[in-house]
Amino acid sequence: MSEQYEGLSAMICDVETGVCGPAADAAESQAQPIQVLQPAKKVDVYYVTDPICSHCWAIEPVLRRFGHEYGRHVNVKTVMGGLLPGWDGFADRANGIGKAADVAGHWREVGEASRMPIDGSVWVRDPLSSSFPPSKVFLVIQEQDAELAGRFLRKAREAVFAFDRNIADREVLTELVNDLGLNGEAVVEEALSERGEELLNRDIAFARELGVRGFPTLVFVDDDGRGERVVGMRPLQQYADTLQRVMGEDATVRTRALLPLDELLASEGRLFAKEIETYYGIEPGAAEEYVAQHLGSQAYRSKEILGETLFEAA
């Protein structure tokens, strides 16, 4: 230590008063043993889903908030469940779906109820043959980078639900993957090969092992392999309560601060009004005012999509 700092070696700034001065005890300036905080207990959460599951699109606002707020306690692992292998022999009688065109009306109902915009016209104009191609692309990317795979899944859902694009189409998938900075042709080629088939069959089999019968389903599993399934769209508090039970009633669940809006929008790229309302707990219809208050006008763009406001990072 140089001479200019020698007289400061026993100086401290008090964390409670903010006053800086000589240490009350010479021992304060010495290295001291501390009790290291216990690492946060983790629970595996298997999110079983499908790229064209409309209720999975509708629940995205809640799952984003849950993942950010309780992320220190959960390892979320996305599993593809294989919703639509093809139209031969497929029927969803509960929702009145027997052919591709029947999906359009059901999707629009989900979009109107959830306020996560869904067009649905693709099922009449250019119907998807299967949900397997985008599922396989997701899994090929996931093998290399789980975060990037999550970004692909979001882009694919935006494309099919809000922008009415056929995400079973090879060219559309290639474009979406290219937008991630990857080689779209190579990724899609692998996805549509035997390797992609193996990855999807593995996930579908695992979903069955978890006892999953519909999407979305979240399966919370502790270190001993015990846990709970939460099926369908549920409020944030139900996921938080399930996490607490699986961790154990004596465990301390520590939430973490949500991201400020500028960081959230920069990270996500696009957010619908419902997503901002859910994330920050603001009243329905208040997103535009909230964004204007928290972001400069040059930081974002907004436009109407199917009657809902979409905010994009500038």
C-alpha positions, -999 to 999 in steps of 0.1 A, spaced: 0 0 0 14 34 -9 20 60 19 -10 81 9 -34 53 19 -17 41 51 -37 64 74 -70 52 59 -65 15 66 -88 16 97 -115 38 81 -150 25 73 -183 38 60 -212 28 83 -239 10 63 -267 23 86 -257 59 92 -238 66 60 -210 83 80 -174 75 71 -147 76 98 -123 56 119 -133 20 127 -147 17 163 -126 -14 168 -93 -22 151 -107 -57 145 -131 -41 120 -102 -36 96 -92 -73 97 -105 -101 76 -134 -117 95 -151 -151 91 -188 -149 80 -216 -174 77 -221 -179 40 -257 -177 29 -273 -210 19 -279 -212 -18 -316 -209 -28 -333 -242 -30 -342 -251 -66 -372 -270 -80 -374 -284 -115 -404 -271 -134 -412 -290 -166 -433 -268 -189 -450 -291 -214 -463 -272 -243 -466 -270 -281 -458 -241 -305 -495 -239 -317 -512 -243 -283 -534 -212 -281 -537 -214 -243 -499 -216 -240 -498 -183 -259 -525 -168 -237 -506 -178 -205 -472 -162 -216 -478 -130 -195 -482 -150 -163 -453 -174 -170 -429 -145 -177 -438 -128 -144 -435 -161 -126 -401 -169 -141 -386 -135 -134 -400 -132 -99 -393 -168 -87 -364 -176 -110 -340 -181 -81 -360 -212 -71 -369 -228 -104 -351 -245 -132 -377 -243 -160 -373 -269 -187 -395 -267 -218 -408 -300 -231 -426 -304 -265 -457 -324 -261 -467 -330 -298 -502 -314 -301 -509 -320 -338 -490 -348 -357 -513 -343 -387 -550 -341 -396 -555 -377 -405 -576 -391 -376 -572 -359 -355 -602 -344 -337 -607 -322 -307 -643 -328 -300 -643 -308 -267 -636 -277 -288 -656 -286 -318 -626 -292 -340 -626 -319 -367 -608 -301 -395 -583 -273 -399 -608 -246 -406 -625 -253 -373 -595 -240 -354 -599 -204 -365 -630 -196 -344 -616 -214 -313 -584 -194 -316 -602 -161 -319 -622 -169 -288 -590 -176 -268 -575 -144 -281 -605 -123 -272 -607 -138 -237 -570 -135 -229 -562 -103 -248 -532 -120 -263 -539 -113 -300 -548 -142 -322 -559 -139 -358 -566 -175 -367 -572 -169 -404 -542 -190 -413 -564 -221 -406 -586 -211 -435 -561 -195 -458 -530 -216 -454 -536 -243 -427 -507 -258 -408 -503 -295 -416 -487 -303 -382 -472 -287 -351 -442 -311 -353 -419 -291 -376 -416 -260 -353 -414 -284 -323 -384 -301 -339 -367 -268 -348 -371 -257 -311 -355 -290 -299 -326 -288 -323 -318 -253 -311 -324 -262 -274 -297 -288 -276 -272 -260 -282 -287 -231 -263 -319 -232 -242 -322 -194 -240 -320 -191 -278 -346 -219 -282 -369 -199 -259 -365 -169 -282 -373 -191 -312 -405 -204 -295 -416 -168 -288 -410 -157 -324 -428 -187 -338 -458 -180 -316 -459 -143 -325 -457 -154 -362 -486 -179 -361 -509 -162 -336 -505 -125 -341 -491 -123 -376 -511 -152 -391 -481 -171 -406 -478 -208 -413 -450 -220 -390 -451 -255 -403 -438 -241 -436 -401 -247 -442 -394 -212 -456 -411 -195 -427 -391 -216 -402 -359 -209 -420 -366 -171 -418 -374 -173 -381 -342 -191 -373 -321 -168 -395 -336 -139 -374 -319 -154 -344 -285 -152 -361 -283 -189 -368 -280 -207 -401 -317 -213 -407 -313 -237 -436 -290 -260 -416 -311 -259 -384 -343 -267 -403 -326 -294 -423 -315 -311 -391 -349 -306 -375 -367 -323 -404 -342 -352 -404 -342 -384 -384 -324 -365 -356 -353 -341 -352 -377 -370 -351 -357 -386 -323 -357 -355 -302 -394 -350 -305 -402 -386 -298 -381 -383 -267 -400 -353 -254 -434 -368 -262 -425 -399 -243 -412 -379 -213 -444 -358 -213 -464 -391 -210 -441 -402 -181 -450 -370 -164 -487 -378 -168 -494 -349 -190 -527 -350 -209 -531 -314 -222 -513 -281 -226 -502 -260 -209 -491 -282 -180 -464 -273 -155 -449 -301 -134 -431 -290 -103 -406 -317 -91 -384 -317 -59 -351 -334 -54 -368 -367 -44 -388 -368 -76 -421 -359 -60 -441 -329 -71 -474 -315 -84 -489 -309 -118 -507 -277 -126 -529 -281 -157 -543 -253 -179 -542 -215 -175 -538 -205 -139 -532 -173 -120 -497 -164 -108 -505 -171 -72 -514 -207 -79 -479 -213 -94 -463 -195 -64 -483 -216 -39 -474 -248 -58 -438 -239 -57 -440 -233 -19 -456 -267 -13 -431 -286 -34 -402 -268 -17 -417 -275 17 -437 -253 40 -406 -247 61 -386 -234 31 -382 -197 25 -393 -186 -9 -373 -155 -18 -387 -134 -47 -365 -111 -67 -371 -77 -81 -388 -74 -115 -369 -58 -144 -374 -21 -151 -395 -15 -182 -365 -4 -204 -346 -36 -196 -376 -58 -200 -385 -44 -234 -349 -45 -246 -347 -81 -236 -380 -92 -251 -380 -70 -282 -418 -70 -283 -445 -70 -257 -483 -67 -259 -502 -45 -235 -515 -75 -216 -480 -87 -209 -469 -53 -195 -501 -51 -174 -495 -86 -160 -458 -81 -153 -461 -49 -134 -496 -55 -119 -512 -25 -134 -549 -21 -144 -562 -33 -177 -560 -6 -203 -533 13 -184 -503 0 -204 -499 29 -228 -499 54 -200 -474 33 -180 -450 29 -209 -452 67 -217 -443 75 -181 -414 50 -179 -398 53 -213 -387 81 -235 -407 85 -267 -376 75 -287 -371 42 -268 -401 24 -283 -427 21 -311 -463 11 -307 -490 -1 -330 -523 -19 -330 -525 -56 -336 -560 -71 -337 -573 -44 -313 -544 -47 -288 -513 -25 -285 -479 -40 -294 -448 -22 -280 -415 -27 -297 -380 -16 -286 -368 11 -309 
